Amino acid sequence: MASLFALLAVLGSASASAVPSSSTLNTLLVSSTAPSSQLAQCLKSSYYGTYGGQASTQEHIYLPSERCLLGESALDGLSGGSLIPMNFDTSDEAGRIVWVGQAGVDPESLPSDSSGDVWSIISSTSREFALLSSPGSNQQVLSSKKSQVSSEPIRLLHQSPTSLLLHVPRSYLPMIDTFLPSHLVPVALPSKPLPALANGWEPVPSQFARHLANVTKYLRFSPEIDKVVSEGIELNQIRRDVRWLTGEAPSGIVSRHSFTPGAVKAAHWIKDKVEATGANCTLHTFIEGFSPNVICHYPSSLNSTEHVILSAHYDSRGSFGSTRAPGGDDDGSGTGHLLGVAHAIGTQGVKFKKQVVLAFFAGEEQGLLGSHAYAEHLHEKNTTILLQVQADMLAYHAPGEPLQIGLPESIHLPEASHLIGNLSQIYSPELVVGKTAACCSDHQSFISYGFPATQVFERNGWIADPYYHNSGDLSQRDNYDFEQVVSIAKVTLAGLLTIAGYDLEEGV
């Protein structure tokens, strides 16, 4: 804690005029201490999230005011951390703070030079991009529109052995993923503090955890659910949809990066596909220039206000420096799985008793931007969500390993993961259930706002797909397994039917 107290003295003697008048926040606190009732209220109310896929290296980020830090008991309850002054414009209009960390790739599979100076790679690549985007350059930039690249640099705010914290100017935000080696992922901090919840600090209110635990306790095999998931989920249909998204079928899509025409084309195609199954779909713009979220609602037959959400991200990321991003596994497999669920709902005549949403997010590869905007929107509307499940990377099946379904090691609601694991054993017993080190996907946006959420993934342990964040991420390759996608889709659809309740339309 010595470094914290030393910096407090510096903060106390600093002139207020050193901070630009447009700045809304000027001190970053990175700590291993999670928010709790023991922390000062001004710290709890300046909490900006938990980052990192492994519990042992997780970082909790706060952006407190100077007044808070200079309070007599401001640091009580903190076990350690670092304070970083930010004497520049940190308003949302200027840019975003972005955490960059390990995705969960097996360290033994990384190239020998992967532990080099990542910050040097990011800063040099962003400078090169600025030159290519400057007036007079004839190089193509990653955008469907001509963009003005900021003269402000990407700033390194903090570096640990496993992560970086950057301030990314707004014009760089759409392509921050393209500056990163494949084993690193960005997660943007929210533009305002996350809400403190009741009873001190509960990541998810206890009544939702108790509800899911109670459902799991009394879970039994349902022949009707088994018939719907077995007959409704069709491998050939999922394969056709995935290959349309990747461009392996004649869609003309080369990339679904969030700032490309291919992503916009995919969004409209997804909307049409899901609406044909009985949903009402809307395109939600969350940041100007990004392809939109596709949010599809199935109505409640009982006029219920409670929601169950299945999601995937349809945007993609290619090889370092490449404009091709087919995203067959990441996350064409999750998107194809979600389209397969929609197909089953339509063909099996399912009518839900509660509100059901299939959400297709963009901006995931740039830092969970689309899902965060949607989760924040739901929180502001005081929406009741009973369960949210994200499907991200379902298709890679390592040689010699059994079919698997991986659930998060951290940043999830355990009761939600337990329910999904039990449903897997009932409706897809061929899947081995376990925990994954993969980080970081859109369910984390929902956890941040206190919603009960989890993720399904293709493998227990580390990410093993050799084409992860690679322009070779196609479905027509060794070990891309549609059977595994089908098995996982049966589980998530069973979860929808179990939590949302349903009737089956006669004659369908």
N, C-alpha and C positions, 0 to 999 in steps of 0.2 A: 504493500500500500504506500510505500514511501514515494513512489513516482507520482501517485495521485495527489498526495498532500503537497509535494513540491510544485506541481502544476497549479494547484489551487492558489498558492501564493502568487504565482505569475499572473493568473487570471485576476486576482484581487488588485494587483498593481497596474494592470493594463488600462489604457485609456479607452473609454467607450467610443471615441472617435476613430479608433483603428478598425472598427467594424463597419462595413458599408451600410448605409441607411436602408437599402433594399434587402439586406440579409434578414432572414427570419430565424435562423438558428446558427450558433457559432461555436458550439462545443460538442464533440462526439465522445461518448463514453462506450468503450468496448470492454465487456466483463464476462467472466465465467459464471456470474451470479444471475440466476433467473429471477424475474419479477416475483415478489411475494409480499405478503402482508407486513413483513419485517422491514421492507425498504421504505424510505421517506416517500411521502405521497407525491412530492414533485418529481421524483425519479419514476415512480410507477406511471405517472401521467405523461411521461416523456419517452415511453417504451416504443421501439420501432421494430421489434421482432427478434426471433431466434433463427440462427443460420448455421448450416452444417449438417450433414447426414449422419454423422456418428456422434453419439452422446458425449464421448470422451473429449471431443474437440469442438463442441458447440460454442458459439459466441452469441451473447445477448447484447443488443445494441440499444443505447439510449441517447437522446439528444437533448439534454437538460439545459436550462437557461443558466447564466452566470449567477443569478440570484439564488437559484436552487443549490448550485454547487458550493456557494459561499455560506450557506446556512449552517448552523451549528452542528446539526446531526445528519448532514446530507449524505455522508458516506457510511453511516451505520448500516450494518447488514451486508456490505459488499466484501467479498473474499479477495478481491483483487481486480486489476484491470488497467486500462490505459485511457488517458484523456487526450484528445487531439483538438487544438484550437483550429477553427476554420474562418479565417479572416478574409472571406470573399463572399460573393452573392450565392447563397444556397437556396434561393427561392425556387419554386417548382418551374417557373418560367425559364430560369437559367439552366436547369439540369436536374439530375437525380443522383443520389448516392447509391452505389451499386456494390454489393458484396460479390466477390468472385472466389470460388472455392472448388474443392475436389468433387467431381461428379459421382465418385464411387467406383471408378475403374480399378481393376486389380493392379496394384503397383508393379507386380512382376511382369505384366503385359505391356507396360509403358516403355517407350524407347529410352535408351540410356541417357539422353540429353534432356529428358523431360523435366528434370529438377533444376534446370537453368534459371536464369533471372527472368521470370515471367513479366515483371514490370517493364523490363527493357524491350521485350517483344511487343507488349501492348503499346508502349509509347512510340516506338519506332514505326510500327505498323500504322498507327493512327496518324502520324506525321506524313507517312507516304500516301495515305488515303487523302489527306488534306491537299497534297500537291496534285494528285490525280483529279481532284474535284475542283481545283482552282480555275478561274476564268482563263480560257485559251487552251485548256487541256482537252484532247480528243479521246480520252480514255472513258470507258463506260463505268459509271458508278452504280452501286447497288441500290437502285431506287426506280420506281415507275415515274417519278417526277424529278425535275432538276432540283437539287437541294443545295442550300447554302450552308457550307460547313463552317462552324464557329471558329473564330480566331482564338477563342479560349482553349487551352489544352485540357486533356484528361489529366486529372490530378490524383496522385497517390496519397491517400490520407493515412493509411495504416497497413502494416504488413505483419503477418504472423507466419509460422512455419507451414500452415495449411491454407491460408486465405489472404486476400487483399481487400481493402476497401477503397473504392475510387469515387471521385466526383466526375460524372460524365456529362458534359454539356448536352443540351437537348438535341442538337443536330447530330451528335454521335450516337445517341441512344438506339436508333434503328439498326445500327450495324455493330454494336459492341460485341456481339457473339462472334463476328467474323475476325476480330482481333485476337481471339483466344485459341490456345492449343486445345485439341479435342477433349482432353480429360478434365478441362475446367468449365464451369458453368457460372453464369451471372444470375443474381437475384436482386432486383431493384428494391430498395427500401421504400415503404409507402411515403406519400407526400405529406402525411400528417400522422400524429401518434396513434397507435392502436388503442382500442378501448379497454379500460380496466373493467373487469367483470365483478360480479357479486362475490361475497364471501372472501374478501381479501384479493386473491388472484387465482381464478380457475381458468385454465386454458379453454375448457369447454364446460359449460354449466352441468352440474352433476345430474340433473334430471334427465338429460339426453343420454348420458352414459348409462344410467340405471335402466332406461327404457331399452337400449340395445342389449344390455346384459340380460335383461329379463326375456327378450325375444330369443336370445341364444339359449338360455336355460330351457325353454320350452320348445325348442326347434325340433321338428319331426319331419320325416320324409313325406312329401305330398306327391301322390301319383299325378295329380293335375298339373302341378308346377313342372314336374319331370317331363310330362308330355309336351308342354308349351316350349320348354327350353330345348328339348331333344329334336322336336319337329320344326321349331321355328328358326333356330340358328343353322344357317346353311353355309358350308365351307365354300362352295363354288361362288356364291354370291359375294362373300367377303373377299375372296381372291380377286374377283372382277373389280370390285370397288378399290381395293388397295392398288391394283395395277393401273387403274385410271388415274389415281392420285399421283403415283410415281412417274407417270408418263410411259410406263412399259406397255400399256394399252394406248391407243391413239387419241390421247387427250390434248396433246400439244404442250403439256406442262413440263417445264424443265426444272423449275424450283418453286417451292411453296414458302420460301423465306417471306417473312411478314411484310416486306417492302417490295414485293414483286407482283407483276400482273398475274402470275400463276396462282398466287395465294388468293387473290380476289376472285379469279375464275373458280377455284376450288370452293370458296365460300358460297357462291351462288349455286353451284352444283349440289353441294351438301344440303343447302336449304331446300332445293326442289326435291331431292331424294327423300328427305325426312318428312316433308309436308305430304308426300304421296302416301305416307303410312298413317295419316290422321292427326299429325301435330300441326301447331301453328308456330312458324319459325320467323324470327326477326334478326336483322343484322345490326349489331350494336357496335358503333364506333367508340373506341376508348381513348385513342390518341390520334390526332390528325395524321394521315399518311399511312398508318398501319392498316393492314387488312382487318376486317371486323370480326368480332365474336359472332358465332351463329348460335342463337339460343332458341331451342325448340321446346314448346310446352304441349303436354298432353293434358286435357282437362280432367278435373275431378268430377266423378259421377255423384259425389255427395257434397259438392261445393266446399270441400275442405280447404283450409288455408295452410295446411302442413305440406312441406315439399320433400321430395327425394330427388337427388341429382346424380346422374352419371355424366362423366366428362372425359374428354381427351383433347389434345392440342393438335391442330391440323397443320400448323406451320412447321418448317423444317430447317435444318442446318447442314451444310455440306463440308467438304474438306477445307482446311485452312487455306484461304486465298482463292478458292474456286467459286464460280457463280452457279454451279450445278448443285442442287440439293433435293434429291428425290425423296428422302425421308421414308424409306419403305418400312423400317422397323420403328424409327423415332420420328414421328409417331403415326406413320401410316397404319401400323398394326392396331394401335389404340383407336384411331379414327375409323378404320375398317370394322373393328369390333363393335363400335358404337352404331355404325350403320347397320351391322348385322342384328343388333338388338332392336333397332327401329323396324327393320324388316320383319322380325319375329312378332313384334307388337301388332303390326298391320296384318300379317297373314294369319295370325292366331286369334284375331278379334279381341284383343285385350282391352278392357276398359278399367282404368285405375280409379280407386276410391279416393286417393289423395293426389295432389298435384305432382306430376312427374316432369322433370326437365332433362333433356339431353343437351349438353353444352359442348360446343366445339370452339376451343380457344385459339386465338392468335397471340403473338407476342410472348409466347412461353420461352423461346430460345433467347430473347433479349432480357429476360428477368422476371417471368411470370406476370407480365404486364396486363394481359387481357383478363386472366382469372382474378387478379387482384382487384381490377376495376369492377368486375362483376360481383365479387364477394363483398366489396365495400358498398356497392349499390344495394345488395340484399340486406346488409346490416343497417344501412340508413333507413330502409323501408320496414325494419323490425320483422323481417321474414323469419318464419319458423322452418328450420331445416332439420329433418329427422336423421338424414344420412346423406353424405356426399362421397362418391368413389371416383377417383381418377384412374384412367387406364393409360399407362405410358410405357411403351416398349413391351410387347407381348409375344413376339414371334421368334426370337432367336433361341435355338435349342442346341446347347453345346453338345458335341459328339460324346456319346457314351453316358450321358446323363439322362435321368428320367424327365418326363414332362413336369413342369413346376409352376407354382404361383407364389411370387414373393410379395410379402407385406412389409411395410416400413419398419426399420429398426428404431427410428425416432421421428419426431414431428408428425404425430398421428394421434387419433383417439384409440387407445388399446381396445376398448369395447367394440369399436367399429371393425377393427382388424380381426378380432376374435370371431365376430359374426361371419365375416367373409370367409375366414378359414374353415369354420364349421359348415357353411353352405357348400364350400368346395368339397369337403369330405362326403357330403350327401349327394350332390348332383354331378360332380366331376371327380370321382375317387381316384382317377388315374393321375391326378396332379399331386405332387409332393408339396406340402405347405411349409413355408419357412419365412425367414426374414431376409430382407435385402438391404445392402449398404447404399443403394442407388440414391442419389440426391441431385436435383431438387425439382419437384414437379408441382402441378397446379393445386393439388389438395392442400398444400401448405398455405395458400392464400385463404382458404376456408378456415383452417385451424387458427390462423391469425385473428380472425373475427369471431372466434368462439363457436364455430359450427362443427358438428361431429363429422370427421372426415378421415379417409384413408386412401391408399393407393394399391393397385394391383400391378405387378411387374413380372417379367418373364423368367427370373432366376433368383434363387436364394444366394446370398453372399454378394460378391462383387459383380459389376457389369462385365460381361465377357464378350459381347459382340465386337469382333475385330473391325467392323464397319461403322462403329458408333461415331456420330458426327463426321461422316465421311461421304463423299460424293458417290461412292460405290454402294450405298445403302439401298439396294434394290431387293425385290422379293424373289427374283429368279436367281438364287444363289444357294450354295450349300448351307444347310442348317437353318434356313428360314422355314419355320414349321407352322403351317396354317392349322394343323390339328390342335396345336397348343392354343392358338388364338380362339378356336371354336370352344375348347374346353373352358377357357377363362370367361368367354362371353356367356356361357351357360351359367356360370357362377354369378356374374354381375346381374344378369337378367333375373335369376332366382332371388337375388337381393332386392331388386326393384319390386317384384311380385310379393315378396314377404313383408317388406316394410310399407309399401304403398297400398297394399290390398288390391283386389281386382275382381272383376267379373269377366266371363267369356261370352262374347256375342254369339248367339245361336246361329247356326247355319254357315259359320265361317270355317 
